[in-house]
Amino acid sequence: MNEFFPSVGIIGAGQLARMCVGPAADLGINLLLLAQQSDDSAAQIANHVIGDYNDVSTVLEFAKKCDVVTFEHELVPLSVIKAIEAAGIAVRPNSAAFVYSQDKSEMRQKLSRFPTPEFQVITSAAGIEKYPLIAKSISGGYDGRGVWKITSKEELSKLISEVGKVLIEEFIEFDFEIAIMVARSPHGQASTWAPTETVQVDGICTMTIAPAPRLSEELSAKAQKLALDIAQELKIVGVMAVELFVKGEQLFVNELAMRPHNSAHWTIEGSVTSQFEQHLRAVLDLPLGSTSMTSPVAVMGNILGSSKIDMYRPYLHLMARNPGLKFHHYKKDVRPGRKIGHVNLLGASVVELVQEVQHALDYMSGEVDE
Ligand code: ADP
């Protein structure tokens, strides 16, 4: 033991916390997780306490064991985060920044000086004449849940009668979607990684390609500057994903996620410093690491649950076929459509990497057997 190393508390023990475990161990940083159950993805491999993140006294008791507290999801009530702050314990990002990842209407208002889709918060369809449009629940959505494409006033009225207040947005016919991961420390040091194209199917990200191959150099620089400016504006501490739509030469900010994000899982092998290590460095106010890529291209494929349950056996074929594939399993129960792991592959050719990663995904889901 060496008592000089700090303890970082993470609220949540899913795969994002799990992927912080390796970097924390390398740096000698103590991790303590607030898990819901002992078989949560990260709780299987790291120190944890079990408790409800909605309960102020549970979270306070947990936070008192930590030098700094962070979280891996946006579901922690703002009141709980404020209670930790009131107890004098550092929460990163803090409540003033966190609110923007929890409440889509606050986020849209705060980002009004940045290029975003036109938006409105409504409780009635009266006066809304331009369709199609995108409607979003104000909070709690993920993986396309809580996002609806609305084609008529009737549909909008029906949705409002079911969910109440919604955020509506101009429907952007974008060419493709990208995400920029940015990290910022309390000192104000900030860095980004290469912009990443995210391929979505039915609202779920299935694959990412970094650097985004269809993005011009000029737009790439612009997108990174945008992410750094937003991080500075919100005084975010830790990592944050800025999801953007690209349409021609225009960028539109779609969403923010103030935590490690699926779009930057490639950084585990594809960058000198992964998003998980960088998040730990940032919340501890350590100098940030290099975000240079370790190869020209990095492709990540999400392993989604299918009818195939044995996720170990596919290693035999896939590891033999391609020794470059890097697997990251979250050890979650396999359920159809659930993100249960991902695979990374580095190289020089986008086409070849995408093909190989797609083959690995198809093999694991049982769609191909050789
Ligand atoms: P979540 O991250 O909660 O799943 P998003 O806000 O990212 O929700 O929306 C999910 C998907 O819906 C996006 O990836 C995009 O494909 C589509 N989408 C969201 N907003 C718009 C918009 N204004 N115009 C067109 N498509 C949109």
Residues whose N, C-alpha, C, O or C-beta is under 5 A from the ligand:
A	BS01	ADP	P117 I134 G141 Y142 D143 G144 R145 V147 E169 E170 F171 I172 Q200 G203 E255
